[in-house]
Amino acid sequence: MKFRSSTKIAIGFTIIAAGSIYGYQFAMKRAIMGMHFEPIIPGEVNLVGINAGAGFRIIVVNEMAQLVESSDAFHGNGTEDAGSTEGAIKKHIPIREMLGVLKGDEKSLGSFIMKVNDRDENDSWPPVRVIWSAERLKKALAGDKAEEAALVRDLNINLDGTPLSTLRQSSLENGIVVDYPVPVVVNIRGKATRVIGRVLEPYKPAMMQTIEKRYSDKQVNEDTIRGYYAEAAQQALANPKGREDVRKAIMNLLSPTNAADLAKYPEHILASAQVVVNDSLIESASYRSIDTTNGKSYELTIELTDEGRRRLWQFSEDRIGTQIMLIKDGVAFSAPKINHELAQGELTITQMRDERSVKDIVDLLNHKKPMHDEHLSNVGNDVHGKNPN
């Protein structure tokens, strides 16, 4: 088939024009992927991603997004019901505390360290908290007579493990709670920063724990408990090698080795989380309702700044099919799946069910007074950005 000259020119122009458009898009993509963005700290509203292969996944429980440690690598292949992954879940990662630490907040770090290391407060903690700071304990262990005497009284045992002649029952029941520092290296605004978290940990001498176990499931009076103490004390005095070295036990608790062990897992989690966009990179937000067969659904549309657009585009480029968390005030309101490269400045999150939650986010992003603080929305959503022209 022969083409007229004018037809050949038109076809040629179309090919050149299409080539120019796709060439421009390719060049823009390469430019974006080659950009270096300094890490940002969390704001009130954030889009947070988790690095693939870090050992975590996002699941949905009671219409809330949760970040959990998994027995396999993080795949992010869509929202998942907790029942289908329950066997693989090891522990939940506290999002509020995690974001607080990424801001450099020491109080958040202490709580974060305790929770992810399974040292959080529970029913086994003493009814009365007799707090001893690491600094005060070191004075007692170093020979400060007044502090050593106070510590021996609160533990009802000498530091070498020899029992006292009488029992102070409150010491038997409470022991002490040690307050000690754990340094953790956190990437804050692109700089490796040493942040100190304070950890609380109960300590009770082994002899006291043994006595407690003897009457934990019995109805006893003070005389019976004192009888148990007298028996345990006699055994400790008769068997010096079986006595606990209380001084050494406390020193181990305060040791740099213990602090380093507690810091490892928090550092891994924090290095795996990335604040992709915070509210400083969002210009405005809006939402609209959609009628579905299951009732009303809501779409949240976020207008990003140019830098926000570039950051999200770069993050999403090789993460198609993974999830990203929409977090407000430390609560994950949504965990949408990334369906394609998010290259444009307008981002839409679909299938949100709670209008009040959506409106809260919109009002906050538009610098209005939030309507309320407690509502949560559906998180089984998708996220869309306009495809590049």
C-alpha positions in Angstrom: 0.0 0.0 0.0 1.4 3.4 -1.0 1.0 6.5 1.1 0.7 10.0 -0.1 3.5 12.5 0.9 1.1 14.4 3.2 0.2 11.1 5.0 3.8 10.2 5.4 4.5 13.6 6.9 1.5 13.2 9.3 2.6 9.8 10.5 6.2 10.9 10.9 5.1 13.9 13.0 3.0 11.6 15.2 5.9 9.3 15.8 8.2 12.2 16.6 5.7 13.8 18.9 5.1 10.5 20.8 8.8 9.9 21.0 9.3 13.4 22.4 6.6 12.9 25.0 7.9 9.5 26.2 11.5 10.7 26.0 10.6 13.6 28.2 8.8 11.3 30.7 11.8 9.0 30.7 14.2 11.8 31.3 12.0 13.2 34.1 11.8 9.8 35.7 15.6 9.4 35.6 16.1 12.8 37.1 13.6 12.1 39.9 15.2 8.7 40.7 18.6 10.3 40.8 17.6 13.0 43.4 18.8 12.8 47.0 16.2 13.8 49.6 17.3 14.4 53.2 15.1 12.4 55.6 12.3 14.3 57.2 10.8 14.1 60.7 7.2 13.2 61.3 4.5 15.8 61.4 0.9 15.6 62.5 -0.1 13.8 59.2 2.4 11.5 57.5 2.7 9.0 54.7 5.1 6.3 56.1 6.6 3.4 54.2 8.5 0.4 55.5 11.5 -0.9 53.6 10.9 -4.2 51.8 12.7 -7.2 53.3 13.0 -5.7 56.8 10.9 -8.4 58.4 7.6 -6.4 58.9 4.2 -6.2 57.2 1.1 -4.1 57.5 -2.1 -5.9 58.5 -5.7 -4.8 59.1 -7.3 -5.5 62.5 -10.8 -4.1 63.3 -10.5 -1.6 60.5 -7.2 -0.3 61.8 -3.8 -0.6 60.2 -1.1 -2.1 62.3 2.6 -2.7 61.7 3.7 -6.1 62.8 6.9 -8.2 62.9 6.5 -11.2 60.7 8.3 -14.5 60.4 8.9 -13.8 56.8 10.1 -10.7 54.9 7.8 -7.8 54.5 6.0 -8.1 51.2 3.2 -5.5 51.5 1.0 -7.4 48.9 -2.2 -5.7 49.8 -4.1 -5.3 53.0 -4.5 -8.6 54.9 -6.9 -9.8 57.5 -5.3 -10.6 60.9 -6.7 -14.1 60.8 -4.8 -15.1 57.7 -1.4 -14.0 59.1 -1.9 -14.5 62.8 0.5 -17.5 62.9 3.2 -15.5 61.2 2.9 -12.4 63.5 5.5 -12.1 66.3 4.7 -8.7 67.7 3.1 -5.4 67.0 5.2 -2.3 66.5 4.0 0.8 68.4 3.5 3.4 65.7 2.9 6.4 67.9 6.2 5.8 69.9 8.1 5.0 66.6 7.2 8.4 65.1 8.0 10.1 68.4 11.5 8.6 68.3 12.0 9.7 64.7 11.5 13.2 66.0 14.1 12.7 68.7 11.8 12.4 71.7 13.5 10.6 74.5 10.3 9.8 76.4 8.9 8.0 73.3 12.2 6.1 72.9 12.1 4.7 76.5 8.6 3.3 75.9 9.5 2.1 72.4 12.5 0.2 73.7 10.5 -1.5 76.4 7.6 -2.5 74.1 9.6 -3.9 71.2 11.8 -5.9 73.6 8.8 -7.3 75.5 9.8 -5.4 78.6 6.7 -3.3 78.8 4.8 -3.0 82.1 2.5 -6.0 82.9 0.7 -7.7 85.8 3.9 -9.2 87.2 5.2 -5.7 88.1 5.2 -4.8 91.8 2.1 -3.1 93.2 4.3 -0.2 94.6 7.1 1.2 92.4 10.2 1.9 94.4 12.3 3.6 91.7 16.0 3.5 91.7 17.9 5.4 89.0 21.0 4.0 87.5 22.9 7.0 88.8 21.8 6.4 92.4 22.4 2.6 92.1 26.0 3.2 91.0 26.6 5.4 94.1 25.3 2.6 96.3 27.5 0.0 94.5 30.5 2.2 94.7 30.5 2.4 98.5 28.2 5.4 99.3 27.2 4.2 102.8 23.8 6.0 103.0 22.8 4.8 99.5 24.0 1.3 100.1 22.0 1.1 103.4 18.9 2.4 101.6 19.3 -0.2 98.8 19.8 -3.1 101.2 16.6 -2.0 103.1 14.6 -1.8 99.9 15.8 -5.2 98.7 15.8 -6.8 102.2 19.1 -8.5 101.5 22.8 -7.6 101.6 24.6 -6.9 98.3 26.6 -10.2 98.7 23.4 -12.2 98.9 23.4 -12.8 102.7 19.9 -12.4 104.2 19.0 -9.8 106.9 18.0 -10.9 110.3 14.4 -9.6 109.9 11.9 -9.3 107.1 10.5 -6.1 105.8 7.4 -7.4 104.0 7.0 -4.4 101.7 10.5 -5.0 100.3 9.6 -8.7 99.7 6.5 -7.7 97.7 7.9 -4.7 95.8 11.7 -5.1 95.3 12.9 -2.2 93.3 12.3 -0.8 89.8 15.5 0.1 88.0 15.5 3.3 85.8 18.5 3.1 83.4 19.5 4.7 80.2 19.7 3.0 76.8 21.4 4.9 73.9 19.9 4.3 70.5 21.2 5.7 67.2 18.4 7.3 65.3 18.5 9.0 61.8 17.0 12.4 62.4 17.0 14.8 59.5 19.7 12.7 57.8 22.0 12.7 60.7 22.9 9.7 62.9 21.9 11.0 66.3 22.4 9.3 69.7 19.2 9.5 71.6 18.9 8.3 75.2 15.8 6.4 76.3 15.1 5.6 79.9 14.0 2.1 80.5 12.2 0.8 83.6 12.8 -2.8 84.8 11.8 -4.5 88.0 14.4 -6.3 90.1 13.8 -8.6 93.0 16.5 -10.8 94.5 16.2 -14.5 93.7 15.6 -15.4 97.4 12.6 -13.1 97.6 11.2 -14.6 94.4 11.5 -18.1 95.8 9.7 -17.1 99.0 6.9 -15.5 97.0 6.4 -18.6 94.9 5.8 -20.6 98.0 2.7 -18.7 99.0 1.5 -17.2 95.7 -1.5 -19.6 95.5 -2.2 -19.9 99.2 -4.0 -18.0 101.9 -1.3 -17.0 104.3 -0.7 -14.5 107.1 2.3 -12.5 108.1 3.6 -15.1 110.5 3.6 -17.8 107.8 5.4 -15.5 105.4 8.0 -14.7 108.1 8.4 -18.5 108.6 9.1 -19.0 104.9 11.7 -16.2 105.1 13.4 -17.7 108.1 13.7 -21.1 106.3 15.1 -19.4 103.1 17.5 -17.3 105.1 18.8 -20.4 107.0 19.4 -22.2 103.7 21.2 -19.2 102.2 23.5 -19.0 105.2 24.2 -22.7 105.1 25.1 -22.7 101.4 27.2 -19.6 100.5 27.9 -20.9 96.9 24.1 -21.0 96.2 23.6 -17.3 97.2 22.9 -14.8 94.5 25.5 -12.1 94.0 23.0 -9.1 94.2 25.7 -6.6 93.4 26.7 -8.4 90.2 23.0 -8.8 89.2 22.5 -5.1 89.4 25.7 -4.3 87.7 24.7 -6.6 84.8 21.5 -4.7 84.5 23.3 -1.4 84.2 26.0 -2.7 81.9 26.7 -1.3 78.5 26.3 -4.8 77.1 22.7 -5.0 78.3 22.0 -1.5 76.9 23.5 -2.5 73.5 21.4 -5.6 73.4 18.2 -3.6 74.1 19.1 -1.0 71.4 19.6 -3.5 68.5 16.0 -4.2 67.6 14.7 -0.6 68.0 17.5 0.6 65.8 16.5 -2.0 63.1 12.9 -1.0 63.2 13.7 2.7 63.1 16.1 2.2 60.2 13.3 0.4 58.3 10.7 3.1 58.6 10.6 6.1 56.2 8.5 9.2 56.5 7.9 9.8 52.8 5.7 12.9 53.2 4.6 14.9 56.2 2.1 17.7 56.4 4.7 20.4 55.6 4.8 18.8 52.1 1.0 18.9 51.6 -0.7 22.0 50.3 -4.4 21.1 50.8 -6.8 18.2 51.1 -10.4 17.5 50.2 -12.8 14.6 50.1 -16.0 13.3 48.5 -18.5 10.6 49.2 -19.4 7.7 46.9 -22.5 5.6 47.0 -21.6 1.8 47.0 -23.6 -1.4 47.5 -22.1 -1.5 51.0 -23.1 2.1 51.9 -21.2 5.3 51.5 -17.4 5.3 50.9 -15.1 8.3 50.9 -12.2 9.4 48.8 -9.5 11.5 50.3 -7.6 13.7 47.9 -4.3 15.3 48.9 -2.5 18.0 47.0 1.3 17.7 47.4 3.9 20.4 47.1 6.4 19.9 44.3 8.9 18.4 46.7 6.3 16.2 48.2 5.4 15.0 44.7 9.0 14.2 43.9 9.6 12.4 47.1 6.5 10.2 46.7 7.3 9.5 43.1 10.8 8.3 44.0 9.5 6.2 46.8 6.8 4.5 44.8 8.8 3.8 41.7 10.0 0.3 42.7 7.3 -0.4 45.3 4.3 -1.2 43.1 2.0 -3.6 45.1 3.3 -2.6 48.5 1.5 -0.5 51.1 2.0 2.9 52.7 0.5 4.0 55.9 -1.5 7.3 56.3 -0.9 8.3 59.9 -2.4 11.1 61.9 -1.3 11.8 65.5 0.4 8.4 65.7 -2.6 6.4 64.5 -2.7 4.6 61.2 -6.0 5.6 59.6 -5.3 3.8 56.4 -2.9 1.4 54.7 -3.5 1.8 51.0 -1.8 -0.2 48.3 0.4 1.5 45.8 -1.1 0.5 42.4 1.3 2.4 40.1 4.0 5.1 40.2 2.7 8.1 42.1 4.2 10.7 39.8 1.7 13.6 40.1 1.0 16.1 42.8 -2.6 14.9 43.4 -2.9 11.8 45.5 -6.3 10.0 46.1 -6.9 7.4 48.8 -10.1 5.4 48.2 -12.5 3.2 50.1 -12.4 5.1 53.4 -15.6 4.4 55.4 -15.6 6.9 58.3 -16.5 10.4 57.1 -15.6 12.0 60.4 -12.1 10.5 60.3 -11.6 11.7 56.8 -12.9 15.2 57.6 -10.6 15.4 60.6 -7.6 14.8 58.3 -8.9 17.3 55.7 -9.5 20.0 58.4 -6.1 19.5 59.9 -4.3 19.7 56.5 -6.3 22.8 55.6 -5.2 24.4 58.9 -8.7 24.3 60.4 -9.7 23.2 63.9 -10.1 19.4 63.9 -13.6 18.1 64.5 -12.6 15.4 67.0 -9.7 13.2 68.0 -10.8 9.6 68.4 -12.4 8.3 65.2 -10.7 5.7 63.0 -11.5 4.7 59.4 -11.3 1.7 57.2 -7.9 0.8 56.0 -8.5 -1.7 53.2 -7.9 1.0 50.6 -6.0 1.8 47.4 -4.0 4.8 46.6 -3.9 6.5 43.2 -2.1 9.3 41.6 -2.7 10.7 38.2 -0.5 8.9 35.6 2.2 11.2 34.0 1.0 12.9 30.9 
